[in-house]
Amino acid sequence: MKTIQNSLFIVFVISVFSALSSSDVVTSTGITHSIVYANDKQALPLLLAKKDEDIVVYKKDIIIRSDELKSEPKRNQEEFKTVEKPEAKKQETLGLDIIDKYIKEGKKYEARNALSDIFINKKIPEKQKEIKEQLDRLNEDLIFSPSPSSDAVMYTVQPGDVLARIAKQFNTNYELIMKINGKATTRLNIGEKLKILTGKTKILASKTDFTLTLLLNDHYVKQYRIGTGKNDKTPVGTFEVKNKIKEPTWYSPNGGVFPYGHQENILGTRWIGFKDKPDVIGYGIHGTTLPETIGTASSNGCVRMINGEVEELFDFVTLDTEIIIQR
């Protein structure tokens, strides 16, 4: 009798497991679920369950618990939040750390170039003033002194050399060679060493910031304050240098021709003219007899500079210097 009871129990258990495997779904004991098929071809049933029920869904070889489905998106979201801000802070810190490292190692050229990129692209806007001051200190040695640097060659004066001819050979201006080397006259001595800057100059002017930035080989040299045209008259775009004139005559748009030194001549000591474009004629960069207008939009469209600063810019600019004016 006992054997028969055991046999019946085994048959019962087998029947129960067979019923469960036919639906491919296992649920907790005593809980009833509805089974809904998306279409006739779908082999796996979808469960309509209550919110707090613990369900194990078998699909092929993947087993996922319902509580895991709930927690996964939350975990991913938290992980994303903890990574984002520290990463940005880390990049900023690393950039400044590299500058300090270069300076401590005496690598002024590398430090200047890295700082130049940070400054021009405003990567750390709250530190623009501090970065500019550091760039100016570095360029006092790299650009504005006779000391050798990667921006220049050291030229040995040969018999028969003339300063203007040397400048033309290196596509620069003799005034700039004199300034950098601290020469009061154009006289040369055989065997004399001259530092000569090499490469291409470029000018970036910002109407919004009222600044003009001089670049050499796309690296910061110096930045100046400027005045621009009233009523947005200063054109935006890329321009080429047409001419360079010392002590220019002013041809007033209202009529009249005023030579340098005339009280009506507002051009100051230097003129750097732009090549004309359709609808853009007669523009340029010049000095001013109205220094109080620097930092304002008050000209007839040209870019104004302090006389001493436009004279320095004038010495760098050549006829292939690119001028980019932005808003």
Backbone hydrogen bonds, N-H to C=O, Kabsch-Sander energy under -0.5 kcal/mol:
donor,donor_aa,acceptor,acceptor_aa,energy
5,Q,1,M,-2.1
6,N,2,K,-2.1
7,S,3,T,-2.1
8,L,4,I,-2.5
9,F,5,Q,-2.1
10,I,6,N,-2.2
11,V,7,S,-2.4
12,F,8,L,-2.3
13,V,9,F,-2.4
14,I,10,I,-2.5
15,S,11,V,-2.1
16,V,12,F,-2.1
17,F,13,V,-2.3
18,S,14,I,-2.1
19,A,15,S,-2.1
20,L,16,V,-2.0
21,S,17,F,-2.4
22,S,18,S,-1.5
23,S,19,A,-0.8
23,S,20,L,-0.8
24,D,20,L,-0.7
25,V,20,L,-0.9
26,V,56,V,-0.7
31,I,28,S,-1.5
34,S,48,L,-0.7
36,V,34,S,-0.5
36,V,46,L,-1.9
42,Q,39,N,-0.8
46,L,36,V,-2.1
48,L,34,S,-1.2
49,A,47,L,-0.7
53,E,50,K,-1.2
55,I,53,E,-0.8
56,V,26,V,-0.8
57,V,55,I,-0.5
57,V,64,I,-1.6
58,Y,24,D,-0.5
58,Y,56,V,-0.5
59,K,57,V,-0.6
59,K,62,I,-1.8
62,I,59,K,-2.3
64,I,57,V,-1.3
64,I,62,I,-0.5
66,S,55,I,-1.7
68,E,65,R,-0.7
69,L,65,R,-1.5
70,K,66,S,-1.4
71,S,67,D,-1.7
72,E,68,E,-2.0
74,K,70,K,-0.6
75,R,71,S,-1.9
76,N,72,E,-2.2
77,Q,73,P,-2.3
78,E,74,K,-2.1
79,E,75,R,-2.2
80,F,76,N,-2.0
81,K,77,Q,-1.9
82,T,78,E,-1.7
83,V,79,E,-0.8
83,V,80,F,-0.7
84,E,80,F,-1.7
85,K,81,K,-0.6
87,E,83,V,-1.5
88,A,84,E,-1.4
89,K,85,K,-2.1
90,K,86,P,-2.3
91,Q,87,E,-2.0
92,E,88,A,-1.8
93,T,89,K,-2.3
94,L,90,K,-2.6
95,G,91,Q,-1.9
96,L,92,E,-1.7
97,D,93,T,-2.5
98,I,94,L,-2.2
99,I,95,G,-1.3
100,D,96,L,-2.1
101,K,97,D,-2.2
102,Y,98,I,-2.6
103,I,99,I,-2.4
104,K,100,D,-2.4
105,E,101,K,-1.6
106,G,103,I,-1.4
107,K,102,Y,-3.0
108,K,106,G,-1.4
111,A,107,K,-2.1
112,R,108,K,-2.9
113,N,109,Y,-2.3
114,A,110,E,-2.2
115,L,111,A,-2.5
116,S,112,R,-2.6
117,D,113,N,-1.8
118,I,114,A,-1.7
119,F,115,L,-2.8
120,I,116,S,-2.9
121,N,117,D,-1.8
122,K,119,F,-1.1
123,K,118,I,-2.2
124,I,118,I,-0.5
127,K,124,I,-2.5
128,Q,125,P,-1.4
131,I,127,K,-2.6
132,K,128,Q,-2.6
133,E,129,K,-2.0
134,Q,130,E,-1.7
135,L,131,I,-2.5
136,D,132,K,-2.5
137,R,133,E,-1.7
138,L,134,Q,-2.1
139,N,135,L,-2.4
140,E,136,D,-1.1
141,D,137,R,-0.6
141,D,138,L,-0.9
142,L,138,L,-2.3
143,I,139,N,-2.2
144,F,139,N,-2.5
152,A,149,S,-1.5
153,V,196,I,-2.3
155,Y,153,V,-0.7
155,Y,194,L,-3.3
157,V,155,Y,-0.6
157,V,192,E,-2.9
161,D,158,Q,-2.0
166,I,162,V,-2.2
167,A,163,L,-2.4
168,K,164,A,-2.0
169,Q,165,R,-1.9
170,F,166,I,-1.4
171,N,168,K,-1.3
172,T,167,A,-2.5
176,L,173,N,-0.7
177,I,173,N,-1.6
178,M,174,Y,-2.3
179,K,175,E,-2.3
180,I,176,L,-2.6
181,N,177,I,-2.0
182,G,178,M,-0.5
182,G,179,K,-0.9
183,K,178,M,-2.5
191,G,157,V,-2.6
192,E,189,N,-2.4
194,L,155,Y,-2.9
196,I,153,V,-2.7
196,I,194,L,-0.6
198,T,151,D,-2.7
202,K,215,L,-1.9
203,I,322,E,-2.9
204,L,213,T,-2.5
205,A,324,I,-3.1
206,S,211,T,-2.9
207,K,205,A,-0.5
207,K,326,Q,-2.7
210,F,206,S,-1.2
211,T,206,S,-1.3
212,L,224,Y,-2.6
213,T,204,L,-3.4
214,L,212,L,-0.5
214,L,222,K,-3.1
215,L,202,K,-3.0
216,L,219,H,-2.6
217,N,200,K,-3.1
219,H,216,L,-1.4
221,V,214,L,-2.6
222,K,214,L,-1.2
224,Y,212,L,-3.0
226,I,210,F,-1.9
227,G,304,R,-1.8
228,T,296,T,-2.2
230,K,299,S,-2.6
232,D,229,G,-0.8
233,K,230,K,-1.1
237,G,325,I,-2.0
239,F,323,I,-3.3
241,V,321,T,-0.8
242,K,273,G,-3.2
243,N,273,G,-0.9
245,I,271,W,-2.7
247,E,269,T,-3.2
250,W,258,F,-3.2
251,Y,249,T,-0.6
252,S,250,W,-0.9
252,S,256,G,-1.8
255,G,252,S,-1.9
258,F,250,W,-3.0
262,H,259,P,-2.1
265,N,262,H,-1.7
266,I,264,E,-0.7
270,R,267,L,-0.6
271,W,245,I,-2.1
272,I,285,I,-3.0
273,G,243,N,-2.1
273,G,271,W,-0.5
274,F,283,Y,-2.6
275,K,240,E,-2.4
277,K,280,V,-2.7
280,V,277,K,-2.4
285,I,272,I,-2.5
286,H,303,V,-2.5
287,G,267,L,-1.1
287,G,270,R,-1.7
289,T,266,I,-0.7
293,T,290,L,-2.2
294,I,291,P,-1.5
295,G,226,I,-1.9
296,T,293,T,-1.6
298,S,228,T,-1.9
298,S,296,T,-0.9
299,S,228,T,-2.6
303,V,284,G,-2.4
304,R,227,G,-2.4
304,R,302,C,-0.6
305,M,286,H,-1.7
309,E,306,I,-0.5
310,V,306,I,-2.5
311,E,307,N,-1.9
312,E,308,G,-1.3
313,L,309,E,-2.3
314,F,310,V,-2.5
315,D,311,E,-1.3
316,F,312,E,-0.8
316,F,313,L,-1.0
317,V,313,L,-2.0
321,T,318,T,-2.0
322,E,201,T,-1.0
323,I,239,F,-2.6
324,I,203,I,-3.0
324,I,322,E,-0.5
325,I,237,G,-3.0
325,I,323,I,-0.5
326,Q,205,A,-3.2
326,Q,324,I,-0.5
